[in-house]
């Protein structure tokens, strides 16, 4: 009997918590609004920056040691 009472209270508390945690819509002042051409231009600029970063890191910064047999590996 007491176990079922605790179970009912637990379910009640969980339901109350679920009702109190409602999601809210962001205000329009928080969201940055851009036109489509501005968004595409910003995306292309970011893509160019990322491409330059990847090209600069793809070149090795050190030379491999020659050793007795450089063609071995």
N, CA, C and O atoms as a GROMACS GRO file, in nm:
protein
  292
    1UNK      N    1   0.082  -0.119   0.000
    1UNK     CA    2   0.000   0.000   0.000
    1UNK      C    3   0.087   0.126   0.000
    1UNK      O    4   0.062   0.217  -0.078
    2UNK      N    5   0.188   0.131   0.086
    2UNK     CA    6   0.270   0.251   0.094
    2UNK      C    7   0.359   0.264  -0.030
    2UNK      O    8   0.392   0.376  -0.071
    3UNK      N    9   0.397   0.151  -0.091
    3UNK     CA   10   0.478   0.156  -0.212
    3UNK      C   11   0.399   0.218  -0.326
    3UNK      O   12   0.453   0.298  -0.403
    4UNK      N   13   0.273   0.184  -0.338
    4UNK     CA   14   0.191   0.240  -0.445
    4UNK      C   15   0.168   0.390  -0.421
    4UNK      O   16   0.160   0.467  -0.517
    5UNK      N   17   0.159   0.430  -0.296
    5UNK     CA   18   0.141   0.572  -0.264
    5UNK      C   19   0.265   0.651  -0.307
    5UNK      O   20   0.253   0.759  -0.364
    6UNK      N   21   0.385   0.596  -0.279
    6UNK     CA   22   0.508   0.663  -0.321
    6UNK      C   23   0.518   0.668  -0.474
    6UNK      O   24   0.565   0.767  -0.530
    7UNK      N   25   0.475   0.563  -0.538
    7UNK     CA   26   0.478   0.559  -0.684
    7UNK      C   27   0.386   0.666  -0.743
    7UNK      O   28   0.422   0.732  -0.841
    8UNK      N   29   0.267   0.682  -0.686
    8UNK     CA   30   0.173   0.784  -0.732
    8UNK      C   31   0.234   0.922  -0.713
    8UNK      O   32   0.223   1.007  -0.802
    9UNK      N   33   0.296   0.948  -0.597
    9UNK     CA   34   0.360   1.078  -0.572
    9UNK      C   35   0.476   1.102  -0.669
    9UNK      O   36   0.494   1.214  -0.717
   10UNK      N   37   0.552   1.000  -0.696
   10UNK     CA   38   0.663   1.014  -0.790
   10UNK      C   39   0.614   1.050  -0.929
   10UNK      O   40   0.670   1.139  -0.994
   11UNK      N   41   0.511   0.983  -0.974
   11UNK     CA   42   0.453   1.012  -1.105
   11UNK      C   43   0.396   1.154  -1.106
   11UNK      O   44   0.411   1.226  -1.205
   12UNK      N   45   0.331   1.193  -0.999
   12UNK     CA   46   0.275   1.329  -0.989
   12UNK      C   47   0.385   1.435  -0.997
   12UNK      O   48   0.371   1.534  -1.069
   13UNK      N   49   0.493   1.414  -0.924
   13UNK     CA   50   0.603   1.510  -0.924
   13UNK      C   51   0.667   1.518  -1.063
   13UNK      O   52   0.700   1.627  -1.110
   14UNK      N   53   0.684   1.404  -1.128
   14UNK     CA   54   0.741   1.404  -1.263
   14UNK      C   55   0.650   1.476  -1.362
   14UNK      O   56   0.699   1.547  -1.450
   15UNK      N   57   0.522   1.457  -1.350
   15UNK     CA   58   0.429   1.527  -1.439
   15UNK      C   59   0.430   1.678  -1.416
   15UNK      O   60   0.424   1.755  -1.512
   16UNK      N   61   0.439   1.719  -1.292
   16UNK     CA   62   0.446   1.862  -1.261
   16UNK      C   63   0.575   1.922  -1.318
   16UNK      O   64   0.573   2.031  -1.375
   17UNK      N   65   0.686   1.850  -1.302
   17UNK     CA   66   0.813   1.898  -1.357
   17UNK      C   67   0.807   1.910  -1.508
   17UNK      O   68   0.859   2.005  -1.566
   18UNK      N   69   0.744   1.814  -1.573
   18UNK     CA   70   0.732   1.817  -1.718
   18UNK      C   71   0.645   1.934  -1.764
   18UNK      O   72   0.672   1.994  -1.868
   19UNK      N   73   0.542   1.966  -1.688
   19UNK     CA   74   0.455   2.077  -1.725
   19UNK      C   75   0.524   2.212  -1.704
   19UNK      O   76   0.497   2.307  -1.778
   20UNK      N   77   0.610   2.221  -1.606
   20UNK     CA   78   0.677   2.347  -1.576
   20UNK      C   79   0.794   2.375  -1.670
   20UNK      O   80   0.839   2.490  -1.679
   21UNK      N   81   0.845   2.276  -1.737
   21UNK     CA   82   0.961   2.297  -1.824
   21UNK      C   83   0.917   2.312  -1.969
   21UNK      O   84   0.944   2.225  -2.052
   22UNK      N   85   0.851   2.421  -1.998
   22UNK     CA   86   0.804   2.448  -2.134
   22UNK      C   87   0.915   2.516  -2.213
   22UNK      O   88   0.994   2.592  -2.157
   23UNK      N   89   0.920   2.490  -2.342
   23UNK     CA   90   1.018   2.557  -2.426
   23UNK      C   91   0.962   2.692  -2.469
   23UNK      O   92   0.841   2.710  -2.478
   24UNK      N   93   1.053   2.786  -2.494
   24UNK     CA   94   1.012   2.920  -2.534
   24UNK      C   95   1.069   2.952  -2.672
   24UNK      O   96   1.177   2.903  -2.707
   25UNK      N   97   0.998   3.032  -2.748
   25UNK     CA   98   1.042   3.074  -2.880
   25UNK      C   99   1.141   3.189  -2.862
   25UNK      O  100   1.120   3.278  -2.780
   26UNK      N  101   1.251   3.186  -2.941
   26UNK     CA  102   1.348   3.295  -2.935
   26UNK      C  103   1.287   3.421  -2.992
   26UNK      O  104   1.208   3.418  -3.086
   27UNK      N  105   1.325   3.534  -2.933
   27UNK     CA  106   1.278   3.662  -2.985
   27UNK      C  107   1.346   3.690  -3.118
   27UNK      O  108   1.458   3.644  -3.142
   28UNK      N  109   1.281   3.765  -3.202
   28UNK     CA  110   1.338   3.794  -3.333
   28UNK      C  111   1.463   3.879  -3.323
   28UNK      O  112   1.546   3.876  -3.414
   29UNK      N  113   1.480   3.955  -3.215
   29UNK     CA  114   1.600   4.037  -3.200
   29UNK      C  115   1.722   3.949  -3.172
   29UNK      O  116   1.835   3.992  -3.196
   30UNK      N  117   1.701   3.827  -3.121
   30UNK     CA  118   1.812   3.738  -3.091
   30UNK      C  119   1.862   3.668  -3.216
   30UNK      O  120   1.979   3.632  -3.225
   31UNK      N  121   1.775   3.647  -3.310
   31UNK     CA  122   1.812   3.577  -3.433
   31UNK      C  123   1.862   3.678  -3.535
   31UNK      O  124   1.797   3.780  -3.559
   32UNK      N  125   1.976   3.649  -3.596
   32UNK     CA  126   2.032   3.739  -3.697
   32UNK      C  127   1.966   3.710  -3.830
   32UNK      O  128   1.970   3.597  -3.880
   33UNK      N  129   1.905   3.811  -3.886
   33UNK     CA  130   1.834   3.791  -4.013
   33UNK      C  131   1.921   3.845  -4.126
   33UNK      O  132   1.967   3.959  -4.121
   34UNK      N  133   1.942   3.762  -4.228
   34UNK     CA  134   2.018   3.799  -4.347
   34UNK      C  135   1.936   3.763  -4.470
   34UNK      O  136   1.850   3.675  -4.467
   35UNK      N  137   1.966   3.834  -4.576
   35UNK     CA  138   1.903   3.796  -4.702
   35UNK      C  139   1.980   3.676  -4.758
   35UNK      O  140   2.090   3.646  -4.712
   36UNK      N  141   1.923   3.611  -4.855
   36UNK     CA  142   1.986   3.492  -4.913
   36UNK      C  143   2.121   3.522  -4.976
   36UNK      O  144   2.215   3.446  -4.953
   37UNK      N  145   2.137   3.628  -5.054
   37UNK     CA  146   2.270   3.656  -5.111
   37UNK      C  147   2.375   3.684  -5.003
   37UNK      O  148   2.491   3.644  -5.017
   38UNK      N  149   2.337   3.752  -4.895
   38UNK     CA  150   2.432   3.778  -4.786
   38UNK      C  151   2.473   3.648  -4.719
   38UNK      O  152   2.590   3.631  -4.685
   39UNK      N  153   2.379   3.557  -4.701
   39UNK     CA  154   2.409   3.428  -4.638
   39UNK      C  155   2.502   3.346  -4.727
   39UNK      O  156   2.595   3.282  -4.678
   40UNK      N  157   2.477   3.347  -4.857
   40UNK     CA  158   2.561   3.271  -4.950
   40UNK      C  159   2.701   3.330  -4.952
   40UNK      O  160   2.799   3.256  -4.955
   41UNK      N  161   2.713   3.464  -4.951
   41UNK     CA  162   2.843   3.528  -4.952
   41UNK      C  163   2.921   3.495  -4.825
   41UNK      O  164   3.041   3.469  -4.831
   42UNK      N  165   2.853   3.496  -4.711
   42UNK     CA  166   2.919   3.462  -4.585
   42UNK      C  167   2.964   3.317  -4.585
   42UNK      O  168   3.071   3.284  -4.535
   43UNK      N  169   2.882   3.230  -4.640
   43UNK     CA  170   2.917   3.088  -4.647
   43UNK      C  171   3.038   3.066  -4.739
   43UNK      O  172   3.127   2.988  -4.706
   44UNK      N  173   3.040   3.132  -4.852
   44UNK     CA  174   3.152   3.120  -4.945
   44UNK      C  175   3.281   3.173  -4.882
   44UNK      O  176   3.388   3.116  -4.901
   45UNK      N  177   3.272   3.282  -4.807
   45UNK     CA  178   3.390   3.338  -4.740
   45UNK      C  179   3.443   3.239  -4.636
   45UNK      O  180   3.564   3.219  -4.627
   46UNK      N  181   3.354   3.179  -4.558
   46UNK     CA  182   3.395   3.081  -4.458
   46UNK      C  183   3.456   2.958  -4.525
   46UNK      O  184   3.552   2.902  -4.474
   47UNK      N  185   3.401   2.916  -4.637
   47UNK     CA  186   3.454   2.802  -4.711
   47UNK      C  187   3.594   2.831  -4.763
   47UNK      O  188   3.681   2.744  -4.760
   48UNK      N  189   3.617   2.954  -4.812
   48UNK     CA  190   3.749   2.992  -4.861
   48UNK      C  191   3.851   2.992  -4.747
   48UNK      O  192   3.965   2.948  -4.765
   49UNK      N  193   3.811   3.039  -4.630
   49UNK     CA  194   3.901   3.039  -4.514
   49UNK      C  195   3.937   2.897  -4.474
   49UNK      O  196   4.054   2.868  -4.448
   50UNK      N  197   3.838   2.809  -4.469
   50UNK     CA  198   3.864   2.669  -4.432
   50UNK      C  199   3.951   2.599  -4.535
   50UNK      O  200   4.034   2.515  -4.499
   51UNK      N  201   3.933   2.632  -4.663
   51UNK     CA  202   4.015   2.572  -4.768
   51UNK      C  203   4.160   2.615  -4.755
   51UNK      O  204   4.251   2.534  -4.771
   52UNK      N  205   4.182   2.742  -4.725
   52UNK     CA  206   4.318   2.792  -4.706
   52UNK      C  207   4.384   2.725  -4.585
   52UNK      O  208   4.503   2.694  -4.588
   53UNK      N  209   4.308   2.704  -4.479
   53UNK     CA  210   4.361   2.637  -4.360
   53UNK      C  211   4.402   2.494  -4.391
   53UNK      O  212   4.508   2.448  -4.348
   54UNK      N  213   4.318   2.423  -4.465
   54UNK     CA  214   4.348   2.283  -4.494
   54UNK      C  215   4.467   2.271  -4.589
   54UNK      O  216   4.545   2.176  -4.578
   55UNK      N  217   4.484   2.364  -4.681
   55UNK     CA  218   4.598   2.360  -4.772
   55UNK      C  219   4.728   2.388  -4.697
   55UNK      O  220   4.831   2.328  -4.728
   56UNK      N  221   4.723   2.477  -4.599
   56UNK     CA  222   4.845   2.512  -4.527
   56UNK      C  223   4.887   2.400  -4.432
   56UNK      O  224   5.006   2.388  -4.402
   57UNK      N  225   4.794   2.319  -4.385
   57UNK     CA  226   4.830   2.212  -4.292
   57UNK      C  227   4.858   2.081  -4.363
   57UNK      O  228   4.908   1.987  -4.300
   58UNK      N  229   4.828   2.072  -4.494
   58UNK     CA  230   4.851   1.946  -4.563
   58UNK      C  231   4.998   1.927  -4.602
   58UNK      O  232   5.040   1.814  -4.626
   59UNK      N  233   5.074   2.034  -4.609
   59UNK     CA  234   5.215   2.023  -4.643
   59UNK      C  235   5.295   1.987  -4.518
   59UNK      O  236   5.278   2.052  -4.414
   60UNK      N  237   5.380   1.885  -4.524
   60UNK     CA  238   5.457   1.847  -4.405
   60UNK      C  239   5.558   1.956  -4.371
   60UNK      O  240   5.614   2.021  -4.459
   61UNK      N  241   5.580   1.975  -4.243
   61UNK     CA  242   5.669   2.080  -4.196
   61UNK      C  243   5.811   2.030  -4.173
   61UNK      O  244   5.899   2.111  -4.144
   62UNK      N  245   5.836   1.901  -4.185
   62UNK     CA  246   5.970   1.848  -4.161
   62UNK      C  247   6.007   1.752  -4.272
   62UNK      O  248   5.920   1.699  -4.342
   63UNK      N  249   6.135   1.729  -4.287
   63UNK     CA  250   6.184   1.634  -4.386
   63UNK      C  251   6.212   1.501  -4.318
   63UNK      O  252   6.251   1.497  -4.201
   64UNK      N  253   6.190   1.393  -4.391
   64UNK     CA  254   6.220   1.263  -4.333
   64UNK      C  255   6.371   1.240  -4.339
   64UNK      O  256   6.438   1.287  -4.431
   65UNK      N  257   6.425   1.169  -4.241
   65UNK     CA  258   6.569   1.145  -4.242
   65UNK      C  259   6.607   1.054  -4.357
   65UNK      O  260   6.534   0.962  -4.393
   66UNK      N  261   6.723   1.080  -4.414
   66UNK     CA  262   6.770   1.001  -4.528
   66UNK      C  263   6.805   0.860  -4.486
   66UNK      O  264   6.750   0.764  -4.541
   67UNK      N  265   6.895   0.844  -4.393
   67UNK     CA  266   6.934   0.713  -4.345
   67UNK      C  267   7.008   0.633  -4.450
   67UNK      O  268   7.034   0.683  -4.560
   68UNK      N  269   7.042   0.510  -4.416
   68UNK     CA  270   7.117   0.428  -4.509
   68UNK      C  271   7.035   0.386  -4.631
   68UNK      O  272   7.090   0.370  -4.740
   69UNK      N  273   6.902   0.366  -4.614
   69UNK     CA  274   6.820   0.321  -4.725
   69UNK      C  275   6.690   0.404  -4.724
   69UNK      O  276   6.591   0.359  -4.667
   70UNK      N  277   6.689   0.521  -4.785
   70UNK     CA  278   6.570   0.608  -4.780
   70UNK      C  279   6.450   0.549  -4.855
   70UNK      O  280   6.338   0.590  -4.829
   71UNK      N  281   6.470   0.455  -4.946
   71UNK     CA  282   6.362   0.397  -5.023
   71UNK      C  283   6.299   0.276  -4.954
   71UNK      O  284   6.206   0.216  -5.007
   72UNK      N  285   6.352   0.240  -4.833
   72UNK     CA  286   6.307   0.119  -4.765
   72UNK      C  287   6.159   0.126  -4.727
   72UNK      O  288   6.087   0.028  -4.744
   73UNK      N  289   6.113   0.239  -4.675
   73UNK     CA  290   5.973   0.250  -4.631
   73UNK      C  291   5.897   0.340  -4.721
   73UNK      O  292   5.778   0.361  -4.701
   0.00000   0.00000   0.00000
